[in-house]
Amino acid sequence: MAALMKSVLYYTPEQTPKVNTLKGIFVRLGIRIKNIAPEQVTQQVGYLAGLPGFEEQKTAGELPVIKEEVLVLKNFTGQDIDVLLQHIKKAGLTRIALKAVLTESNSKWTFYQLYQEIKEEHEVMSGKPVSPGNDEP
C-alpha cells in the first residue's frame, strides 16, 4: 500500500522570515502545505484538510482572532513528526508551541475550536501561557 500524502494546515498571524524558512522545510520533506487564512478559522478542520464528507460552512458574525501560529499535521507517523521537528530545530527556528495531529474527533471541530483546545492543553502541560513571539526554542 502506498504511503498517504503528508500535509499540514498552517496558520500564522503574520508573515515573517521564519514562515518562508518553515515552508521551505515542508517542501524539501515532500509535505503539502494548506495555508489557513483568518477568514477560514470557523471552518471544520476536516473540510480544511480535504477529507471526504466535509463541506464549506457559511460564516456569520465576527470572526474569532488567533494570535499564535498553529500547525495541524495530516498523515504523519511519530517518526515523520520527529523528522519534521529535527529539521525545524536544525534551521534554528523557534518552536511552534501549538501543534496537533489530525484525528477523526478533531476533524469535526472548527479550526478555532482546535486552536483553543491545543492552546489550553499547552498551557496546562507547560505551566505557562502561550503568547505570540514568545515561543521557547
C-alpha positions in Angstrom: 0.0 0.0 0.0 1.3 3.4 -0.9 2.1 5.9 1.8 -0.5 8.6 2.3 0.5 12.1 1.3 1.6 14.1 4.3 0.2 17.6 4.6 -0.1 20.4 7.1 -2.7 23.0 7.9 -0.6 26.1 8.7 -1.9 29.3 10.3 0.3 32.3 11.1 -1.0 35.7 12.2 1.9 37.5 10.3 4.4 36.8 7.6 7.9 36.7 8.9 11.2 35.3 7.6 10.5 32.2 9.7 7.4 31.4 7.6 9.4 31.2 4.4 12.1 29.0 6.0 9.4 26.7 7.5 7.6 26.4 4.2 10.9 25.5 2.6 11.3 22.7 5.1 7.8 21.4 4.2 8.6 21.4 0.5 12.0 19.6 1.0 10.3 16.9 3.0 7.5 16.5 0.4 4.8 17.9 2.7 1.8 19.6 1.1 1.0 23.0 2.7 -2.5 24.3 3.2 -2.3 27.9 4.4 -5.2 28.8 6.7 -6.5 32.3 6.3 -8.1 34.3 9.2 -11.5 34.1 7.4 -11.2 30.2 7.4 -10.9 29.7 11.2 -14.6 28.9 11.6 -14.4 26.1 9.1 -14.2 22.5 10.2 -10.7 21.0 10.3 -11.9 18.1 8.1 -13.0 20.5 5.4 -9.7 22.4 5.5 -7.8 19.1 5.4 -9.7 18.0 2.3 -11.4 15.0 4.0 -14.4 13.5 2.2 -17.8 14.3 3.7 -17.0 17.8 4.8 -18.3 20.9 3.2 -17.6 24.6 3.5 -19.8 26.2 6.2 -21.3 29.7 5.9 -19.7 32.1 8.2 -21.9 34.6 10.0 -20.9 37.3 12.6 -17.5 38.4 13.8 -14.6 36.1 13.2 -12.5 34.9 16.2 -8.9 36.0 16.2 -5.9 33.7 16.5 -2.7 35.4 17.6 -0.3 32.5 17.5 0.9 30.2 14.8 -0.9 26.8 14.6 0.3 23.6 12.8 -2.1 20.6 12.2 -0.4 17.5 10.8 -2.2 15.1 8.5 -1.0 11.5 7.7 2.1 11.8 9.9 3.7 8.9 11.8 5.6 9.5 15.0 8.8 9.2 13.0 7.6 11.8 10.5 6.9 14.2 13.3 10.4 13.6 14.8 12.0 14.3 11.4 10.0 17.5 10.9 10.8 18.8 14.4 14.5 18.0 13.8 14.5 20.0 10.6 12.9 22.9 12.3 15.4 22.8 15.1 18.3 22.4 12.7 17.2 25.5 10.8 17.3 27.5 14.1 13.6 28.3 14.1 11.6 28.9 17.2 9.4 26.0 18.2 5.8 26.0 17.2 4.0 25.7 20.5 0.6 24.9 19.1 0.5 21.8 17.0 -1.7 18.8 16.7 -2.2 15.7 14.6 -5.5 15.5 12.7 -7.8 12.9 14.2 -11.3 11.6 13.5 -12.5 13.5 16.5 -10.8 16.9 15.9 -11.7 16.8 12.2 -15.2 17.7 13.2 -14.2 20.8 15.2 -13.7 24.2 13.7 -10.1 25.3 13.3 -10.7 27.9 16.1 -12.1 25.2 18.4 -9.0 23.1 17.8 -6.8 26.1 18.4 -8.5 26.8 21.7 -8.1 23.1 22.8 -4.4 22.8 22.0 -3.7 26.2 23.4 -5.3 25.2 26.7 -3.6 21.9 26.7 -0.2 23.5 26.1 -0.7 26.0 28.9 -1.7 23.2 31.3 1.3 21.0 30.3 3.9 23.8 30.3 2.5 25.8 33.2 2.7 29.0 31.2 0.6 30.8 28.7 1.3 30.9 25.0 2.0 34.3 23.7 2.9 35.5 20.2 6.6 35.8 19.6 7.4 34.1 22.9 7.8 30.6 21.8 10.6 28.7 23.6 13.4 27.4 21.3 
